[in-house]
């Protein structure tokens, strides 16, 4: 079973490599530390987003949709990846966004989304996101268009199939002798599709690998029960597509949520995350960002130092190392964005300007 029965719009370049973190092993005194390099998952954009989006974009095209609409915070990597995927597919992209703590990285992501053609709409609350999304979906219909609603983070039963396949991919690499079977995989937990899909893929492949989902959001954080249901629903998506699989129900206890790295909340950097990112870069040349992967790597390091979670630990890198600036001629000036977004640049102009 390879999970390839569903139609995909090609956004990935797989499999992504695995490698031993030899320098980190020596530094922390752990015998077996590994990384899954999903930062190289696609040519246009890497990280965990393309694995989900290639199924969701294919579904939207099959249903005759002319565009994609999704939601997130103003620095959303998912929103940027959706804009890149929409342009590749010749589709309209609409983003409904919430404020978050402002950093240079957040501002750059927002400018890049605009540069890739995304239409930006700001909402000040979750209720405002719902209202604005509903209005835009109806408005598109009235204009003779149709937008596919892509869930936040690409997290749905169909989107999670992307990471079910990733779990099977890692199992194949274990079978080929590229790494030992991980006792535990550490992955950042935002909307939950990545962690749930991995759990489903590991179990279908016969791996007993534990998934530790490192919580990075306080905005509607997923529970273990939701992750378990989503893992089962991803398998059901394959069954409906014709895969000869038995139905599978997961228990919430099959996945662990690590809540120790959230810090001040979604989008806020943490001291532990910053230190972990610095170590990852200095010892292994791995680039991380503060919202998701730095906090996940901090949890991975803490487990390695404690000697918990088994002998073979793997960090799943979900941050894109593909520079999205390669796909645009230049970044727009902040004044070119809709007026509602100007304040995010005016509040700390030096902070973002120095990195662009």
C-alpha positions, 0 to 999 in steps of 0.5 A: 500500500503506497497511498497513491490512489488519490489524485495529486497536483504535483508540488513535491519532490520525494522522498526527502532525505534522512541523516544522522545528527552526528555533531549534535549526538556528541554535544548532548551525549545521545547515541542516535539522533536523526532528522527527516529533511522535509525542508526540501519537500518541493521545488517551489516551496518546502516544509510540510505544506506541499505534501498536504496542498498537492491533494487539496489543490487537485481536489479543488481543480477536479471540482471546477473551482477557480481559486483557493481561500484559506486562513491563518495569521499574517505570517502564515507559511501555509498561506504563503505556500497556498499562494505559491501553489495557486499560482502554479495551478493558475488559480486565484488565491485569497487569504483571510488573516489574523494579527500575530506578534510582529517579526521581520520573518512575519513581515517578509512572509506577508510581503511574499504572499502579496508578491505571489498574487494572494488577495489579503484580507485582515480580520481582528478575531476568529469570529471576524475570520468566519464572517469574512470568509463566508462573505468572500465565498458568497461574493465569488459565487455572485461573480461567477467564480468558485473558491475552494475553502482550504482548511487552516494549515491544510488540515483535513482528512484529505490533507493528512493523507500527505503525511500518511504517505510521509509516514510510509515513506519513512518506513521505506527508508527504515526498510532500506537501511537508511536509518534505524526505526525511530522510537520517537518522532518529534514534530511541531503541532499547529493545526494537527494534520502533520502529526495525525497523518504521521501516526496513521502512516506509521501504523499502516507500515507496522512501525511502533514509532511514537509521535510527540506533537510539540504544541506551538499554538494557543489558538484552538489547539488540537486535542489528542482525541482530535488527532486520533480521529483525524488519523483514522479519517485519513485512512478512511479517505484512502478507503473511499479512493479504493485502497483495500484497507480495513477501517482503523480507529486510533486511541488518543493515548497513541499520540503525545502532546508536549506542551512545554514549549509554547511560551507566550503563545503562537508566533511568540519566540521563546528563549528555549526555541532561540537557543535550540535554533542556534544550536541546530544551525551551529552544529548541523547547518539546519535553519529553523524559524521561531514559531514552529520548528525552533520550539519543536527542536527545543523539545527534541533536545530536551528529550535527548538530554534527559535520555527519555523517549527511547534510543533512536530519536528523529526530528521532523523538520517542517520548515521550508529551506526553499527560498520563496524569493526566487519565484518573484522579481522583487518584494512589494513595498509595504504601501502596496499592501491593502491599507489594513496591513500597513500598521504591521510595518509602521510599528517596527520598520527597522526590525523587518526592513533590515532582513528584506 
